[in-house]
Amino acid sequence: MTTPSEVHIAGVPWPAYKLVALAVGAVVFLVVGGMTASAAPAVLGGTAAAVVVWLAQVLIRSSDA
């Protein structure tokens, strides 16, 4: 059973907050990579942004319950 906050990808329901975190991480990766022309800061920045968004949304969801 899916809820309105889930998106089906290849038949598997994903919570929307996970997709938002991945999108934010990808945007940060592209921006930092374009500005620095170096892979290391881009990967670390994108990962850090995705983790922060992911955990923030999990904490917000758990406080609502």
WOURPE-V903818 format. One record per residue. N is the residue number from 1. PHI is phi in whole degrees, 0 to 359 (* if undefined). OMEGA is omega in degrees with one decimal (NA if undefined). Layout:
BEGIN
N;PHI;OMEGA
N;PHI;OMEGA
END
This chain:
BEGIN
1;*;-179.4
2;248;175.9
3;250;179.8
4;298;-178.7
5;268;178.2
6;244;179.3
7;236;178.6
8;274;174.9
9;235;-177.6
10;55;177.4
11;80;-179.4
12;249;178.9
13;285;177.4
14;247;172.9
15;297;-176.6
16;298;-178.2
17;295;177.1
18;292;178.6
19;292;176.7
20;296;179.5
21;297;178.3
22;295;178.6
23;294;178.2
24;298;178.4
25;299;179.5
26;293;178.8
27;296;179.0
28;297;177.5
29;303;-178.6
30;293;-179.0
31;293;-179.1
32;294;177.5
33;297;178.0
34;290;-178.9
35;282;-175.4
36;258;-175.7
37;55;179.6
38;223;-175.0
39;285;-173.1
40;299;178.9
41;296;-179.7
42;294;-179.6
43;294;-179.2
44;294;178.8
45;294;178.4
46;296;178.5
47;294;-179.9
48;299;180.0
49;296;180.0
50;296;-179.5
51;294;-179.9
52;297;179.4
53;295;-179.2
54;300;-177.9
55;294;178.2
56;298;-179.5
57;290;176.4
58;295;179.4
59;296;177.9
60;296;179.6
61;294;-178.5
62;287;177.7
63;284;177.9
64;285;-175.0
65;283;NA
END
